[in-house]
Amino acid sequence: MVAHNRKYVLRKEDEEDLLLEETWSPWLWNVAEKSITPTYLSQNAAKFPPDPTTGMRTIVGTTFDDIIMDPKKDVLVYFYAPWCTHCATVGPIYDKLAASITTFRKESGKAWNNVIIAKMDASENECDLVGPWSDMVQSYPTIILFKAVKKSQKVKKRVPTDAREHKKLLEFLYANANNLKDLEPPDDSEEIIKVKKSANIVDREKKKAKSSEL
């Protein structure tokens, strides 16, 4: 059924149970009270393990809350659609950002361990922010930082459209991620080295993948 502009599905192993009033009556009440989770469109989470090269996490509808609402993590999420032409430009930049964060994590330790770089195909997955009920993600790509605070105080900060470059995305994280507030951004020379190193790793792995397909 549809309520509150969201879809809710009642499931039972024995379909005959669905006809029982003691099954559907309390369920309808819970839907009316918004005390149960809507049924969101979702891909299979098992098909999207973290990228071993860049450390990128892929979020689907069923894993959105578990990853985003972790009070200890700052999570930067790239919402995209495969058919989006702008995403074809921003996507590789975001991949290199994830690779850079992996490098920082190895070299700079604990603070970066609590910064997650993730993406979500918004054409195949839904969540509280993605769907006709929300105006948070109205166009693609959209990049949002979910700050490390408890769930009831979760802060969402949108990345400006003019900050979709590698260096500006890093600056955005340093300025806004709670786990990085005590860190000083690296000087340009150090950052250039790390950016190039991360970019080379990503490019090398992509070439390997292409050659294996031939």
C-alpha positions, -999 to 999 in steps of 0.1 A, spaced: 0 0 0 10 37 -4 8 60 26 26 92 35 38 92 -2 58 60 5 53 23 -2 47 -2 25 46 -40 20 33 -65 44 50 -99 40 43 -133 56 57 -167 48 22 -182 49 1 -161 26 -31 -171 43 -19 -152 74 -23 -120 53 -61 -125 54 -62 -126 92 -73 -94 109 -48 -99 137 -21 -97 110 -31 -67 89 -50 -46 115 -20 -38 137 2 -34 106 -22 -8 92 -21 10 126 17 11 125 17 24 90 -6 52 100 16 60 130 48 59 108 63 34 133 75 10 107 100 14 79 88 20 44 97 -6 17 124 10 -4 137 -1 -38 171 -17 -34 198 -35 -52 214 -66 -37 240 -54 -12 260 -86 -15 269 -77 -51 286 -45 -40 315 -51 -16 339 -22 -9 362 -15 -39 396 -31 -30 415 -4 -49 398 28 -39 380 18 -7 348 31 -22 316 19 -4 285 13 -24 253 20 -6 219 4 -16 185 10 -2 187 -17 25 221 -5 38 216 32 37 205 37 73 231 13 87 260 31 70 248 67 71 235 67 107 267 55 123 274 82 149 311 78 147 314 81 109 315 111 86 300 97 54 303 115 20 277 101 -4 277 106 -42 242 101 -56 243 94 -93 225 78 -122 242 57 -149 226 77 -177 236 111 -163 261 129 -185 274 151 -157 280 120 -136 303 106 -163 326 136 -156 323 137 -118 324 100 -112 361 95 -120 370 125 -98 350 109 -70 368 76 -75 402 94 -72 389 111 -40 382 77 -25 416 65 -35 432 95 -19 413 89 13 426 53 14 461 67 11 455 92 39 440 64 60 472 44 57 495 73 64 476 95 88 458 70 109 427 70 131 408 102 120 406 91 84 393 56 95 361 73 104 356 91 71 336 70 46 335 77 9 304 61 -7 282 62 -37 246 53 -44 229 46 -78 197 67 -71 180 52 -102 180 17 -87 178 25 -50 156 45 -27 160 58 9 146 85 30 163 111 9 158 95 -26 123 92 -40 93 114 -48 88 121 -11 121 140 -8 136 172 -23 171 165 -10 183 148 -42 166 165 -71 193 162 -97 224 142 -105 250 142 -94 244 153 -58 270 149 -31 260 151 6 281 148 37 264 131 67 283 143 97 294 121 126 268 128 152 241 107 168 212 97 147 187 121 162 210 150 154 223 138 120 234 168 100 233 168 62 255 192 43 254 194 5 286 199 -15 282 230 -37 282 223 -74 314 244 -79 332 221 -55 332 189 -76 369 189 -81 393 167 -63 411 194 -43 379 213 -34 362 181 -23 391 175 1 389 211 13 352 205 19 359 174 40 385 192 61 362 221 67 331 201 75 338 165 87 337 162 125 365 136 126 389 159 107 383 191 127 416 188 146 436 181 115 454 206 94 451 202 56 483 191 40 503 218 21 498 218 -17 531 200 -25 522 170 -2 487 169 -16 498 170 -52 520 139 -46 492 120 -28 466 130 -55 489 118 -83 497 86 -64 460 78 -59 451 87 -95 479 65 -108 466 36 -87 430 40 -100 442 44 -136 465 13 -134 437 -9 -120 413 3 -147 438 -6 -174 443 -41 -158 405 -46 -158 402 -36 -195 431 -59 -205 415 -89 -187 383 -84 -206 401 -86 -240 
